[in-house]
């Protein structure tokens, strides 16, 4: 499967395509990486993570970085870290 990654429509840019492997097509290694990161609300792996599907080591590194940033800071509560991430995403005009 390929998925579009595009600028906003008003920019009039051509869409880029990033090859991905969906959950139902994943081999054992990728399936093991996908399992703990499935979004509870959608039942799917977020697109920002699925773009790593052709390079499982990259997905593992991305996931480890996220876990470290969002779960290993004892001075901030989870809701505070999530609020910071939300504000940064908004400033960067990113819907993630």
C-alpha positions in Angstrom: 0.0 0.0 0.0 1.1 3.6 -0.6 -0.2 6.6 1.3 -0.1 10.3 0.4 1.9 12.7 2.5 1.1 16.1 1.3 1.3 19.8 2.1 -2.0 21.6 2.7 -4.3 21.7 -0.4 -3.9 25.4 -0.8 -0.2 25.0 -1.4 -1.0 23.3 -4.7 1.9 20.9 -4.4 2.2 17.5 -5.9 1.5 14.6 -3.5 4.4 12.5 -2.3 3.9 8.8 -1.8 5.5 6.7 0.9 5.3 3.0 0.6 4.0 1.3 3.8 3.1 -2.1 5.1 -0.4 -2.3 6.6 -0.9 -4.3 9.8 -2.6 -7.2 8.0 0.3 -7.5 5.5 3.1 -7.3 8.2 5.5 -10.1 8.6 6.4 -11.5 12.1 9.0 -8.9 13.0 6.9 -5.9 11.9 3.8 -7.4 13.5 5.6 -7.6 16.8 6.6 -3.9 16.5 3.0 -2.9 15.5 1.3 -4.8 18.3 2.1 -2.5 21.3 1.6 0.7 19.2 -1.9 0.1 17.9 -4.1 3.1 18.6 -6.8 2.1 21.1 -9.4 4.4 19.5 -8.9 3.4 15.8 -7.5 -0.1 16.1 -4.7 1.0 13.7 -1.1 2.0 13.9 -0.8 5.8 13.4 0.4 6.9 9.9 3.4 8.7 11.4 4.6 5.3 12.7 3.6 3.2 9.6 5.9 5.2 7.4 8.7 3.3 9.1 7.2 0.0 8.0 9.8 -0.7 5.3 12.6 -0.2 7.9 11.6 -1.9 11.1 14.7 -0.8 12.9 13.7 2.8 12.3 10.2 2.1 13.7 11.8 0.5 16.8 14.1 3.6 17.2 11.2 6.0 16.7 9.0 4.1 19.3 11.9 4.0 21.8 12.5 7.7 21.4 8.8 8.4 21.9 8.6 6.1 25.0 11.7 7.8 26.5 10.3 11.3 25.9 6.8 10.7 27.0 7.1 8.2 29.8 10.5 8.5 31.5 10.3 12.1 32.8 9.3 11.8 36.4 9.1 15.6 36.9 6.1 15.9 34.5 2.8 14.1 34.6 1.6 12.4 31.5 -1.1 15.0 30.8 1.6 17.8 31.1 3.8 16.0 28.5 0.8 15.5 26.2 -0.2 19.2 26.5 3.4 20.2 25.6 3.3 17.8 22.6 0.0 19.3 21.5 1.2 22.9 21.7 4.4 22.0 19.8 2.4 20.2 17.1 0.0 23.1 16.7 2.9 25.5 16.4 4.4 23.2 13.7 1.0 22.9 12.0 1.2 19.2 12.4 -2.1 17.2 13.1 -0.2 14.6 15.1 
